[in-house]
Structure formats: C-alpha cells, structure tokens
Amino acid sequence: MDTGGLILNVLIYLGSAVVLVSIFARLGLGSVLGYLFAGMLIGPWGFGFIDNVQDVLELSELGIMLLLFIIGLELEPRRLLAMRKPIAYFGGFQMGLSTLLIGGVVMLLGLRWQAAVIIGLALALSSTAMSLQIINERNLLKRPIGQTGFPVLLFQDLLVVPVLALIPFLSDSQAESQEVTDPTMLGLTLIAASIGIFLVSRYALSHIFRFVASTRLPEIFTALSLLLILGLSTIMHELGLSLALGAFLAGVILADSEYRHALKSDIQPFKGLLLGLFFISVGMNMNFGLLFDNPLSIATAAFGILIIKAAVLYGLAILTKLDVSERPLFSFLFSQGGEFAFVLFAFAAASGALEPDLSSKLILIVTLTMMMTPLLVVLNDRLIEPRYRKNTELNLEMDEIDHESRVILVGFGRVGQIIGRMLHVNGIEPVVIENDPDHIERVRRFGYKTYYGDLFKHDVLKAVNADQADMIILTMNNAAVTNQAVELIQDAYPGLRIIARAKDRDHAIDLHSMNVKEVTRDTFYSSVEMGKRILKHLGFSKEHIDNMADAYVERDIQKLMRQVDNRDQEKELISVALHSREQLEQTLELDDIDEESFEHQNPRLQPETPD
C-alpha cells in the first residue's frame, strides 16, 4: 500500500473541501455546490489530482447510509406505519407521472420502449443525499416541505430494488440467462429478517450496549455503532435491498432503543464528512469530454429533466395544498436526478439493456441536474420566494378592529405565544400585530385579534387604538427592529407604556438608555432558574438558593443600570463590571452555611430525592 499516496489524497480531499465549501457557504450558495466544485477541480477533468473516482464513490456511499440511518432513528415503527399512505400516494404520484412523461419523451426521440422504461424509471428518482442535506441545513424536515418530500424520497428508495430486478427482463441479450428471484420469497425473507433483527435489538442489543458503555471508552462505543450499522446494512443488502435502504431500516428498528440519542451523536460527525466525500466524488465523475462533444443536446436533456420533474412536483404541491410560497422550493429540491440512477444505468449497460455510450451520457446528465439544484435553491431564495412573499403581503387584508384591548402584542413568535396564552388565560384578549404571513393563520386559530401590517406605518398603531391601550409589548428577536419600534412609539404615543424583549445584555443597555423602563433579557431569568435547579440537586437548601438568586439578580440589575449610565465610556464599564463582581462574591460567600453539617448530609453531593 502506498501510504504516502493515500495521505496525499486525503490532504487533497480535505484541503479542497475546506477552501471551496467555505467560499460557497460564505457566498450563500450552500455547502453541496462547494463539494461538487471541489470534486470537479481535483478530478480527472480538472487538475487531475485524483484519478481513481470509482473507489472514492464506493467509500462515499457510506455517507448516504449513515444519513439514512440517522433519519431512520427519528422514525419509530408506528410512525413509519402511519406514513404508509403518504409514501404510497405522494411517492406513487411523483414516480409514476415522472416516469410516463420522461419515458414518453425518450420514445419520441426514437429509442425502443424497453430503453424508455429504464430511462424513465431511473431519471424519475431524485437524489436522497442532496435533497436531505439541503433539508437538514434549512431545518425543513418537520415543515410541510419535508413532510411531503420525505415520503417521496422513501418511496423512490423502496423502488430501486424492483427496478434492478426489472432491468434483465428489458434486455434482449441477457433476459433469458438472468436468474430471477421470486418476489414472494424475497418479501417473506425480508419480513422474517426484519422481525429477527427487531427481536435481537429489543432483547440483546441493550445488554451489549450497556456492557460496552460500562467500559467508559467512547471510541469503543462509536466502533460498536458503526459495526451495528454496517452489519445490519450488509444483512439487508444480501437479502436484496440497497445498502442505504438497509441502513434506513436498521435505524427504524433501533428507533425505540434507549441508546438512540447516543447512536445519533456518535454517527453525526462521520455522516457529515462522508456525505461531503460523496458530493466530491460526484463532481469528480463529471465527464467533460462528453459534455464538450455534445454540449447542446446534453444541456437540453438536463434542463428538460428538471422542467418535467419540477412540473410534476409542483402539481403534487398543489394537490397536497402546500403553501404557494413554498411550492417553487419544493419543486426545485427534488427535481434532480439521483445517485441510484448511476447504479441503474451502469447495471443496464452491463446487462445489455442500454448502450454503454448512452449510459455514460445519461450519467453525465444526472450529474448536471444534481449540480443545478443548489443554484436553483439560491435562485428561489433570492428572486422567487421574496416575490411570492411580497405578493402575499400585498393581498392580505387588515382585520377590522371590532373591540378595544388594554394590551397590544407585537410579534407572535416563541416569546409572543407564551405571553399571549398567559393573557388569554387571565381573560385579557390582546391585539396582536404580526408582519410575517406564515404566522397569521396560526394566530387566528388561537382566537386572538390579529392585525397584519407594518408597525412602522402610523396607521397600524392608530387602527389598533394605541392611544387607548395600557401597554404595548415588543417581542421581536431583532434588536435593530425593536429599537426602531421604540423610537416610533415614543414619538407617536409618548405616554404609552413599553415592555420590550432584549436580545442580550448590550441590547438591554440600549433599551434602558432609550428610557424603556420594562426590559426583559432573553436568557437571563431562564439561566438563573436553571442555576437554582442545579444547586437544588446538589443539596443546597431552598432558602439559601432563593437568597443567593435574589442577590445575584439585584446586583446584576444594579450593574446593568450603572453600565447604562456609562455606556459610552469603555474604561468605566470595565471598572463597573469588576467592582460588581467583587461585591457579588462578597454577598454570596458561604461562610454562614454550616458546611460540616452540609457535608455530613451530602457526602457525595448526591441529588435530593424528590418527595
């Protein structure tokens, strides 16, 4: 083994990824496009630093396996069973219609129907790795886009094995010589294997994990996690599934395990790096020779696939009543070709179902569609979605204020919702001002009077009768917007009490300096409460904890007010902070605690036993 060459290759992978992914992420183009361009740069058609693309591609498939395993961990078997209808309906609609349209176009181009079926099925598949990577980066999995898109991807992955089994039947040269597995036997074998793995994981794996965890060697626990995933994936693969789908099922089977969270945290770093390696290998696999020979036809084919699939997905978005502003992103996210198309086209060429030259061109076309996806997502973010949002805002009508309220609540995010519920429980119905269309329907479902509009227009405050209100509560999480709102309110309604949320200490100083009397910092009181609970579990008395917490809060507020007075004098601010720290330490000295009694009662600082 050429160790020096291996290390050099690793340096090339890491160096190209660090540089290009950082640049693309900084430009707002996403990490996936950075990985793809890194692969193009170091691959055979770039600078030629790496020649053996196939070995890299096989290794990087482990990243897809780990990704699907982690997703499987999040899906308990009963949740997966509950998803059976979305998987069948959403996935079946997308896969069936995309296959028909793409296959029909292929037949119009003069290819025989067998090739059209293979090409249609393969190109209807989307990239699970790319789509889920973008979804995870944007936290979309639990939003409507993810809830609709994930069943589509899962249906496609489930369909890979039947498509592989179908290809030999569509090959004139080798159809008769292929051994065909009985689908019924294959299904029964898979069910039996899944039940067996579930029983083993239920009754044996917990003991194995507990034994390994008792060694207190994190690297051994990680090794067991990887061994488990690779072992279960290999078993499923030998039974006829893909490695990736086997990893997903392994994750689903272990979703009820008490070690689920430990498994996820151990696998996460490997998943990210190996997924990046997969995208690098896709970029390296770009055959620019074919692209230069047929630039127009290949580019047209790539755009044609994107258009057909995006149209089908947009139709699915309409049927599932996805929000209008989210439909373009949904269509772009899943419109590319997928990594399993590489496998299907290579297998079809080996089986004689497709010409090798055609297979190579199709692989290049799929790669191009994958490279276009991050660009389409950026296009949506910067041009399409803002226009949808603007049109939505223009079309929203303001509610007529048919009652007077003592309280005006600005913003209905996580802080605003809690305040709104507390007011509602106490018989006070606040008027809520919200400038985010996504929250409007949610606010109305809670029964609050909602006013959609821009707070920085005087007619908004006038419409909610701000001159008759007792107070206005600002819960926005943007410090600059909150400060502007304070200036506006003080100018238009100087007598109106303002209660404001401060993002951090510096923002609190700003608000106090603007003469806002009621300011609450985002994390201050929750941190104090958390500290009190920690001390309780360490055995300190409730009286001591309360006294200490009250003293801490009082001293901190005093320090904050002194910092307000000296906000433009850096040296004085430092002096105030140091002096406050000394005072606090003196106040919180534990000399008055009977330490001997405390240690006698709590020799190991064990948590108190709840009553």
N, C-alpha and C positions, 0 to 999 in steps of 0.2 A: 504493500500500500504506500502510495506517495503521500506521506504525512504533510510535507511542505506544500504540496499542491492543494491538499484538502483545506489546510489552514488559509492558504491564499484565496481559495474560492469563498470560504466563509467571510473573510475580510471584505471581499468584493461585494457579496450579498449585503452584509451589514452596512458597509460604507455607502453603497448606492441607495439603500433604503433610508438610512438616516438623513442623507442630504436631500434626496428628491421628495420623500414623503413630507419632510419638514417644510420644504419650499411650497409644495402644493397645498398642504394644510394651511400654511400662512396666507396663501392667496385665496383661500376659501374654496378650493377645488376638491377637497376631500382626500383621504389617505389612499383610497383604492386607485385613483388615477395616478398618484405618485408611485405606487408599487408597479403598476403596469408600465409606466415610462422608464422606471428603473430597469425592468426586465428587457425592454426594447434597447436600452442603452448598452447593457453589458452582454446582450445575447449575440447569436451568430450574425444577425443582420445589423447590429450596432457596431460597437468597438470590438466585438468578438472575444471578450474576456472569458466567457464561458461557452463551451461547445456542446456539452452533453446535456441537452434540455430534458430528455426523457427521464433520466434518473432524478432530476430535480422535481419534475412534475409528479412522479410517483411518491416521493417523500412528502411533498407539499399536500398531497391528498389527505394526509393525517390531520392537517389543519381543518379540513371540512368535516372529518369525523369528529374531532373534538368540539367543533361548533355545534353540530347536530346533537352530540351527547349532552352538552350543557342545556340546549333547548329542550331535549327530552326530559332532563331533570326537573324542568319547570312544569312539565305536563304530567300530572298524576293520571293513572289509567282511566279513572272515571271521567276526568276532564277530556281525555282523548276520545273516549266513547261518546261523550256528549257532543264532540265536534264532528261526528261521522257524517251528519247531514251537510254542514258547510263544506267539508272535504269533498264529498261526492258532488254537490250542486255547483259550488264555485269552481272547484278544480275540473270537474267534468265539462262545464260550460267553456272555460278558457281553453282547455286542451282539445276538446272536440272541435270547436269552431276554428281555432287557430290551425289545426291540422287540415281541416277541409279547405280553408282559404289558401294556405301555403301550398298544399298538395295540388289544388286546382291550378294555381299559377304555374307550378312545375310541369304539369301535364300540358298546359298551353304552350310551354316552351319546347315541347317535343319529346320529353322523356317518357318512358313507359310507366304504367300505373304502379308497378311494384316499387320503382325508384321514388315515385312521387309519394307513396305511402311512408316509406322510410324517411325521406327528407322532411315531409310534413310533420311526422311524429317527433323527429329529432329537433327540428327548429322550433317546435311549439314549446319545448322545455325552456325554462328560464334558469338563470344562474342562482342557485341557492346560496352559494358562498357570497356573491356580490350583493344580492338583494338583502340578505340578512345582515351583512356587515354594515350597510348604509342604514338599515332599520335600527340596528343596535346603536350606531353612532348618534342617531337622532331620537332615540328612546320612543320609537313608533310601534313597538311590538304590541303594547296594550291599548294603542289608539285604534280607531276604526280602520285605518290603512293596514296596520299589522294584523288585526283580527280578520280582515277579509283576505289579505295577501298570503298569510301563513298557510291556511288550508289549501290554497292553490299550489304553493310550493310542495307541500306534503303529498298532495295527490300526484304531482309530477314525479316525485322521487319514488312513490309506490309503483308508478307505471314503468319505470326503467327496466325492471326485470322482465315483465311481459313483452316489452318491445324487443329486448335482446333475444327472447325466445322466439319472437315472430320473424326476425330477420332471415334465419335459414330457410323458412318457407317461401320467402320472396326472392330467393337466389336460385337462378336456373341451373347453375353449375354444381351446387353442393346441397341442394334441398333434400335430395334423396339420401345422401350419406350422413346427414346430421342425426344424431341421437336426440330424440325429443323426450323431455321429462314429462311425465303425466302431471298435469296441473293439479288434479285432485290429491295425488300423493304428495306433491310439493306443498300444497296448502296444509294438509294434515301434519306433515313433518314440521313445518314452521310453527303451527299451533302447539304441537307437542313440545318442541324445543323451547318456545316462549314460556309455556307453563313450567317446564323443568327449571329454566333459569330463574323464573319468578320464585319458585319454591326454595331453590338454593339460596337466592338473595334474601329471602324472608327469614330463613331459619339458620343459615350457616354464615352468610357474609357478615352479619352483625358481630358474631363471635370473632371472625377473622380480623375485622377492622378494630375491634376492641383490643385484641391481642397485640396488633401492630401499633395501635395508638399508645398502648401501655409502655412501649419501648422509649417513648418520648423522643423519637428520631424523625423529624419532619420529612427528611429526604426518603425514608423508607415508606412512610405513608403515601408520599407522592408517587413513588415507584409502584406501590400496590394499586393506586388509582389508575395509572397508565396501563399496568398489566391487566387490570379488570376491563378497561375499555377495549384494548387491542384483542384480548381473549374473546370477549363476547362478540365483537365485530367480526372476528375471524370465524367463529362458530356460525353466525348468521350468513356470512359470505359463502361458507362451504355448503349451506343449505339452499343457496340460490339467490340471496339478496346481495345488494351492493354493500361495500364496507361502510359507506356513510349512513345508509339506511339501517344497517345493523347497529351502528353506534347510537343512532337515534332511539331505536327500540330498547337498547341497553339502558339508555338514560331514562326512558319511560318506566322500565321495570324497576329501576332504583329510585324513582321519584318519591317513594314513601319511606326511603331509608333514613334513619336518624343521622347518617353521615352525609346527607345530601349537600349541605352547605359546605362542609369540609372538602368534599369532592370538587365542588364548583370552584372554590377558591384556589385549590391546587392546580386545576386544569387551566384556569383562565390565562396565565402568562404564556403557556405553551400554545394555546389556541391562537392568541393574537399573532405571535411570531410565525407560526406555521401557515396561518391564513395569508399573512403578508408574503411568505415564500411562494404560496400558490399563485397569487396575482403576479409576482415577479416571473414565475415560470410561464404564465400565460403570455406576458409581454415578450419573453424570450422566444416563444413559439411562433411569433409573427413572421410569416414568410414573405418578405418584401419583394422577393423575386417574382412570385406570382402576382403580387399587387402591381408591380411595375409593368408586367406583361399585359395585364387586363384591368387597368385602373378603373375604367368607366363601368364595366359590367359588374365587377366585384363591389364597387361603391354603391351602385344602383341596387344590387341584391341586398346589401347590408341595410340600406335605408328602407328598402321595400319590406324587409322582415320587421324592422322597428315600427313602421307605419301600420302594417297589418295587425301585429300583436298589440300595439298601443290602442288601435281602434277596438279590438275585441275586449281589451281590459277596460277601456272607457265605457263600453256597453255594460260590462259586469258591474262597474262602479255605479252606473245609473240604476241597474236592477237591484243592487244592494242598498240603494239610497245613501251612498256616500256623499258627504258634503261637496258642493260644487267646487269649492276652492281646493279640495284635496284630490279631485279626480285626475288632473294632469300628472301630479306626482305619483299617484298610484299607477297610472298607465306607463310612466317612464321607468319606474322601479323594476317592473317585471317584463319589460318588452324585449330585453336582450336574449341572445342565445345562451345556453347553459353549458357548464363543464361536462355534463353527461353526454352532450352532443359529440364531444371529442371521442368518447368511448364508443358511442353508437356508430359514428362514421368510420372509425378505424376498424371496428368489427365487421361492418358492412362491406368494406373494401376487402378485408381478409376472406370473407365468405363468398365474394364474387357478386354480391348484390349491387355494389356500386363500383364504378371505375376508379382506380387509385387517384388519377388526376382530379376527378370530380370531388372525391373525398377530401383531398388536400385543399381545394378551393373552398369547399364548404367549411372546413375547419378555420380557414383564414377569415371567412365571412363572419362566423360566430365570434371569433376574437375581436373583430372590428366592432361588432354590436356591443360586446362587453366593454370595450374602451369608450364607446359613445355614451354609455349610461351615466357615468359621473358627470359628463358635460351636460347631458340633458337635465340632470337633477339641479345643477348650478343654474342652468337656463331658467328652470322653473322657479327657483328661489329668487332670482334677480329680476325676471321680466314677467313671468306668467302669474305667479301667486299674488304679487303685490297688486296687479291689475284686477284679479278676481276679488281680492280683499277690498280694494278701493270701490269697485262697483257694488259690492255687498254693503259697504258702509253708506254709499250714496242712496241705496234703495231702502235702507232701514228707516222706518218712520218712528218719530219720537212718540212715546206714550203720553197721553193726556194725564196731567196730574189731577186726579179726582179726589184727593184727600190731602190734608196737611199733616206733616210729621215733624216731631221735635228734633229728629236726627237725620242728617244726610250722611250717607256712607259712600265714599269714593273708592272704588276698586272692590272686586269680589273674587280675589284670589284666595290663597290658603288662609291668610290672616283675616281678610274681609268676611269670609264664610263663617269663621268661628264667632266673630263679633256679631254678625247678622243673626246667627242662631241664638246667641245669648240674649240679644234684644228681643227676638221673636218670642222666646220662652217667657219673657217678662212682660209680654203684652205690648211691646213697642215695635211698630212696623216702620223700619227706616226706609227712606227713599234712596235707592241705590243708583249711583251714576257709574256706568261702565262703558269704556271705549273699545273693548275687544269683542267683536261679533261672536267669537266662539263661546263666550260666557253668557250671552244674552238669554238663550233658551234655558240654560241651567238656572239662572237667577229667577226666571219666571216660574219654573217648576217648584221652586221653594216658596212661591207665593209673595215675593217681595215686589213692591212697586219699583219698576226699573225704568231708568231714563238713559237712553242711548245718545251719546253726543260727546263733543269735545269740551272738556272742562274749561278750556281757555277761551271760550266764547261766552260773553256775559249773559246771553240769553239762556244758557243752560242753567246757571245758578238762579236766574230770575224765574225760570219755568218751574223749578223745584221749591220756590218760595223761600230762598235762603235768608231773606230779611226777617222771616218769622220763625226760623229754626233756632233751637237752643245751642246746637253744636254741629260741626262738620268734622268727620273722621276721615283722615287721609291714610290709606293702607297700601299705596303703590310701593313697589320694591325698587323703583328707580329714584335715586337721590336727587338728580337734577330736575326731574319732573315734579317731585314733591316740593322742592324749593320754589319752582316757578308757580305752582299752585298756591303756596302760602302767600307769595307776593300778590297774586291776583286777588285772593280772598281778602287779604288785609286792605287792599286798595279799594275794592268794591263794597265790602261789608266789614268795616273796621271793628265793629262790636261783636262779631260772631266768634264764639269760642272755637279754637282749632285744636284737635287732638291728632297728633301725627305719629306715624311709624318711622323710626330712624333705621337706616340700613346698618350702620355701625356707629362707633363712638365719634368719629370725625363728623359724620352726618348729624349726630345728636348735638354736637357743639355748634354746627352751622344753624340748626333749627332754633336752639336756645338763643343764639346771637340775633336771630330774626324775631325775637320776642314771642316765640311759641312756648307757652308755659307747660303744656302737657305733651311730653315726648317719651315714647317707649322704644327702647332699642330691641332689635330683632332677637338677639340670642342672650341678652344679659340675664333676665329673670329666669329663663329656662335653664341657663347654666348654673345659676345659684341654686335652683331647685334640685338639679341633678347632683350638685355637690352635697346638699343636705341629705339626700338619699344615700349617697356613698358613705358619709360619716355615720349615718344610722346603722348601716350594715356592718360598719367597723366597730360598733358597740358604744358609741358616744350617746350621752343622754339627750333626750329631746329638748330639754331646757337649754343645755349648752349649745346645741346646734342652732336653735332659734335665736339665741342671744348673739352667737357668732355671725349668723347670716344677716341679722338686722344691723349689726355693727358694720359688717362689710358693705352692705347696700348704702347705709348712711354715709360712710366715709367715701365711697365711690361717687355718690352724688355730689358731695361737697367738693371733691377733687374735680369732677366734671364742671361744676359751676365756676371754680377758680380758673379752669382751663378756658372757659368761655370768656372770662374777663381778660385773659392774657393770650388769646388765640393768635395774635399777630407777633408774639414775642417768643421765639423758639427757646431761648435760654431760660426764660421764666417758666415756660411749660415744663421743661426738664426738671427744674427746681421743684415745682409743684408736685410732679409725679414722684420724685424721690422723697420729699417730705411726707406725702400721703402714705407712701409705702412704710416709712418708719412709724408713723402714727398707727397705721393699721396693725403692724406687727406688735406694737405695744398693747393695743386694745385686745388683740386676740391671743395674748400669752396664756399658756395653760397652767400657770403656777397655782391657780386657785382650784385646780382639779386634783382630787385625791388619786394621784397616779398609782400609788401602791394598791389601793382598792380596785382601781380600773384594771391593772394588770392581773390582779388576783381573780377578778371576774372574767377577764377576757385574755387568758394567757397566750392565745394564738390569734387574737383579733378576728375571731370567728364571727360571722354574721349573726345578728339576733334572730332567734326563732320566732316567727310570727305567732301572735296569739290565736 
